[in-house]
Amino acid sequence: MNKIILSLIFILFTNGFIFSQEKVSATFEAVEGKVLIYYTVKGDPEKEYDVNVVLKRSGDSSFELVPENMSGDVGKGKFAGSRKTIIWNIKPEEEAQLEGEDFYFEVTAAEIKESSFPWLWVIGGAAVAGGTAAYFILSGNKTEETANLPGPPGRP
């Protein structure tokens, strides 16, 4: 029974954090130890997005480099619109991996959907309270002591 309740709570809580993710076309240019990455997200400008960047190589499918020192329109925020800019300040250890010409950036923008947070807490709390009550009721002392009552009176 506890497994069912825990599964139900897990499903309810993870439901609010699911979001769709789309790849965004990006262009870039290198300028004095920095890389400027430009992208466009088509969407509602009032919604929040989680924007991530990965550097890849077309000649080596196993190559992936997640830039460390980035600023600009990256991370979580309201990034819908055109010509958004990410500035990547390249570290020396990252620059050592950048030999060749077949690099491209994979920019993903995931819309962060709002969850019905208060309802999840209400339903989760009710499930936990109900499970706890059922546990104590069903696991009570199984051996009941009978009280010694006097026998019924004799018939006249």
C-alpha positions as CSV (number, residue, x, y, z in Angstrom):
1,M,0.0,0.0,0.0
2,N,2.9,2.3,0.8
3,K,4.4,1.7,-2.6
4,I,1.1,2.7,-4.3
5,I,0.9,6.0,-2.3
6,L,4.6,6.8,-3.0
7,S,4.1,6.1,-6.7
8,L,1.0,8.3,-6.8
9,I,2.9,11.2,-5.1
10,F,5.8,10.8,-7.5
11,I,3.6,10.9,-10.5
12,L,1.8,14.0,-9.2
13,F,4.9,15.9,-8.4
14,T,6.8,15.1,-11.6
15,N,3.9,16.0,-13.7
16,G,4.3,19.8,-13.1
17,F,8.0,19.8,-14.2
18,I,7.6,18.3,-17.7
19,F,8.4,20.8,-20.4
20,S,8.9,20.7,-24.2
21,Q,12.3,21.2,-25.7
22,E,13.2,22.5,-29.2
23,K,16.4,22.9,-31.0
24,V,17.1,26.4,-32.1
25,S,19.1,27.4,-35.2
26,A,22.2,29.4,-34.1
27,T,25.0,31.4,-35.8
28,F,28.2,32.5,-34.2
29,E,31.3,34.6,-34.6
30,A,34.6,34.6,-32.8
31,V,35.8,38.0,-31.4
32,E,39.0,38.5,-29.3
33,G,38.8,35.4,-27.1
34,K,35.1,35.4,-27.0
35,V,32.4,33.7,-29.1
36,L,29.2,35.5,-29.8
37,I,26.3,33.1,-30.4
38,Y,23.1,34.4,-31.9
39,Y,19.8,32.6,-31.9
40,T,16.0,33.2,-32.2
41,V,13.3,31.5,-30.1
42,K,9.8,31.7,-31.6
43,G,7.4,31.8,-28.7
44,D,5.5,33.9,-26.3
45,P,7.8,36.6,-24.9
46,E,6.0,36.5,-21.5
47,K,6.9,32.8,-20.9
48,E,10.1,31.6,-19.4
49,Y,12.6,29.4,-21.2
50,D,15.6,27.4,-20.2
51,V,18.3,27.9,-22.9
52,N,21.3,25.6,-23.0
53,V,24.3,25.5,-25.4
54,V,26.5,22.6,-26.5
55,L,29.4,22.9,-28.9
56,K,29.6,19.9,-31.4
57,R,31.6,18.8,-34.4
58,S,30.2,17.5,-37.6
59,G,33.2,15.3,-38.2
60,D,33.1,13.7,-34.7
61,S,29.7,12.8,-33.3
62,S,31.1,11.9,-29.9
63,F,32.5,15.5,-29.4
64,E,30.5,17.6,-27.0
65,L,31.7,20.6,-25.1
66,V,29.4,22.6,-22.7
67,P,30.8,26.1,-22.4
68,E,31.5,27.0,-18.8
69,N,31.8,30.8,-18.8
70,M,28.7,32.1,-20.6
71,S,26.7,35.3,-20.1
72,G,23.8,37.0,-21.9
73,D,20.6,35.3,-22.9
74,V,21.3,31.9,-21.5
75,G,19.9,29.8,-18.6
76,K,16.4,30.5,-17.3
77,G,14.6,33.6,-18.3
78,K,12.3,35.3,-20.8
79,F,14.3,34.7,-24.0
80,A,11.6,34.5,-26.7
81,G,12.4,36.8,-29.6
82,S,14.9,37.3,-32.4
83,R,18.6,37.9,-32.3
84,K,19.3,36.8,-28.8
85,T,23.0,36.8,-27.9
86,I,25.1,34.6,-25.7
87,I,28.7,35.6,-24.9
88,W,31.1,32.7,-24.3
89,N,34.4,33.8,-22.7
90,I,36.7,30.9,-23.8
91,K,39.1,29.5,-21.1
92,P,42.5,28.3,-22.2
93,E,41.7,24.6,-21.5
94,E,38.6,25.0,-23.7
95,E,40.5,26.7,-26.4
96,A,42.9,23.8,-26.6
97,Q,40.1,21.5,-27.8
98,L,39.1,23.9,-30.6
99,E,41.3,22.8,-33.5
100,G,39.5,22.5,-36.8
101,E,36.7,24.2,-38.7
102,D,33.8,21.8,-38.4
103,F,32.2,23.2,-35.2
104,Y,28.6,24.1,-34.6
105,F,26.5,25.1,-31.6
106,E,23.4,23.2,-30.6
107,V,21.2,25.6,-28.8
108,T,18.1,24.2,-27.0
109,A,15.3,26.3,-25.6
110,A,12.8,24.5,-23.3
111,E,9.7,26.3,-22.3
112,I,9.2,26.1,-18.5
113,K,5.6,25.3,-17.8
114,E,4.0,26.4,-14.6
115,S,2.7,23.6,-12.4
116,S,-0.4,23.6,-10.4
117,F,1.8,23.7,-7.3
118,P,-0.8,24.2,-4.5
119,W,-3.0,21.4,-5.8
120,L,-0.1,19.0,-5.7
121,W,0.6,19.8,-2.1
122,V,-3.1,19.4,-1.2
123,I,-3.4,16.0,-3.0
124,G,0.0,14.8,-1.7
125,G,-0.8,15.8,1.8
126,A,-4.2,14.1,1.7
127,A,-2.7,10.9,0.3
128,V,0.0,10.9,3.0
129,A,-2.5,11.6,5.8
130,G,-4.9,8.9,4.5
131,G,-2.1,6.4,4.1
132,T,-0.8,7.1,7.7
133,A,-4.3,6.8,9.1
134,A,-4.9,3.5,7.3
135,Y,-1.6,2.2,8.5
136,F,-2.4,2.8,12.1
137,I,-5.9,1.5,11.9
138,L,-5.0,-1.7,10.1
139,S,-1.8,-2.4,12.0
140,G,-3.5,-2.1,15.5
141,N,-3.1,-4.8,18.2
142,K,-4.6,-8.0,16.7
143,T,-5.1,-9.7,20.0
144,E,-8.0,-8.1,21.8
145,E,-8.7,-8.8,25.4
146,T,-12.3,-9.6,26.3
147,A,-13.6,-8.0,29.4
148,N,-15.0,-10.5,32.0
149,L,-18.7,-9.7,32.1
150,P,-21.1,-11.4,34.4
151,G,-23.3,-14.1,32.7
152,P,-26.9,-13.3,31.8
153,P,-29.4,-13.5,34.6
154,G,-31.4,-16.7,34.9
155,R,-35.0,-16.9,33.6
156,P,-37.8,-16.6,36.2
